[in-house]
Amino acid sequence: FADLVSRAAIKARCHYVNKKWLGGMLTNWSTTKKELHKLRDLKIKHKMGRLKQLKKRDVTGLKRQLAHLQEYLGGIKYMTRLPDIVIILDQHKEYISLLECITLGIP
């Protein structure tokens, strides 16, 4: 199911969340923005090979952090502002996302 969501969103060139919705993802947008910035920085450092200069223990921790951020925020990594509309596929399962959208007035 999550794979179908990601493929359809990528094809439509939309942002998506196909794993568990992190509480406060929209209502605490300033923190989410910092995490997205951290995700992009780690990804760039990993591609450019800058992680090889660090100690093995530090590299392992950063790679674990990168994997976690990629898993939960990978679909919104280029999102720069709150969305105009949110489509929720299972409102009972993702009740937190529904509450956040209601709080922010996002249809």
C-alpha positions as CSV (number, residue, x, y, z in Angstrom):
1,F,0.0,0.0,0.0
2,A,2.8,2.4,0.9
3,D,4.6,1.6,-2.3
4,L,1.6,2.5,-4.4
5,V,1.2,5.8,-2.6
6,S,4.8,6.8,-3.2
7,R,4.7,5.7,-6.9
8,A,1.5,7.6,-7.5
9,A,2.7,10.7,-5.7
10,I,6.0,10.7,-7.6
11,K,4.2,10.3,-10.9
12,A,2.0,13.3,-10.0
13,R,5.0,15.2,-8.7
14,C,3.4,15.7,-5.3
15,H,4.7,15.5,-1.7
16,Y,3.7,12.4,0.2
17,V,3.9,10.6,3.5
18,N,3.6,6.8,3.1
19,K,4.9,5.8,6.6
20,K,3.6,6.7,10.0
21,W,2.5,10.3,10.3
22,L,4.8,12.0,12.8
23,G,2.8,14.1,15.3
24,G,3.3,17.8,14.8
25,M,4.5,17.4,11.2
26,L,2.4,20.4,10.1
27,T,1.4,22.1,13.4
28,N,5.0,22.3,14.4
29,W,6.3,23.3,11.0
30,S,9.4,25.1,12.2
31,T,10.8,21.9,13.7
32,T,9.8,19.9,10.7
33,K,11.6,22.4,8.5
34,K,14.8,22.0,10.6
35,E,14.6,18.2,10.2
36,L,14.1,18.5,6.4
37,H,17.2,20.8,6.3
38,K,19.1,18.2,8.3
39,L,18.0,15.5,5.9
40,R,19.1,17.4,2.8
41,D,22.5,18.2,4.5
42,L,23.2,14.6,5.5
43,K,22.2,13.4,2.0
44,I,24.6,15.9,0.4
45,K,27.4,15.0,2.8
46,H,26.9,11.3,2.1
47,K,26.9,11.8,-1.7
48,M,30.0,14.0,-1.6
49,G,31.9,11.5,0.7
50,R,32.4,13.9,3.6
51,L,31.3,11.3,6.1
52,K,34.4,9.2,5.4
53,Q,36.5,11.9,7.2
54,L,34.7,11.2,10.5
55,K,35.2,8.4,13.0
56,K,33.5,5.1,12.2
57,R,31.1,5.4,15.2
58,D,30.0,8.9,14.2
59,V,29.5,7.8,10.6
60,T,27.3,4.9,11.8
61,G,25.2,7.2,13.9
62,L,24.8,9.7,11.0
63,K,23.8,6.9,8.5
64,R,21.2,5.6,11.0
65,Q,19.9,9.2,11.4
66,L,19.8,9.6,7.6
67,A,17.9,6.4,7.1
68,H,15.4,7.4,9.8
69,L,14.8,10.8,8.3
70,Q,14.6,9.4,4.8
71,E,12.0,6.8,5.8
72,Y,9.7,9.3,7.5
73,L,10.4,12.6,5.7
74,G,11.7,11.4,2.3
75,G,8.4,12.2,0.6
76,I,8.4,15.8,1.8
77,K,12.1,16.6,1.6
78,Y,11.6,19.4,-0.9
79,M,8.5,20.9,0.7
80,T,9.2,24.5,1.6
81,R,5.8,25.6,3.1
82,L,2.6,24.1,4.4
83,P,0.5,22.4,1.8
84,D,-2.7,24.0,0.3
85,I,-4.5,20.6,0.5
86,V,-3.9,17.2,2.1
87,I,-5.3,13.9,0.9
88,I,-5.7,11.3,3.7
89,L,-6.3,7.8,2.5
90,D,-7.3,6.2,5.9
91,Q,-8.7,8.8,8.2
92,H,-9.2,6.3,11.1
93,K,-5.6,5.2,11.0
94,E,-4.1,8.6,10.4
95,Y,-6.3,10.5,12.9
96,I,-3.4,12.7,14.0
97,S,-2.9,14.1,10.5
98,L,-6.6,14.8,10.2
99,L,-6.6,16.7,13.5
100,E,-3.5,18.7,12.4
101,C,-5.2,19.7,9.1
102,I,-8.4,20.7,10.9
103,T,-6.3,22.8,13.4
104,L,-4.5,24.6,10.6
105,G,-7.6,24.9,8.3
106,I,-6.1,22.9,5.5
107,P,-8.8,21.1,3.5
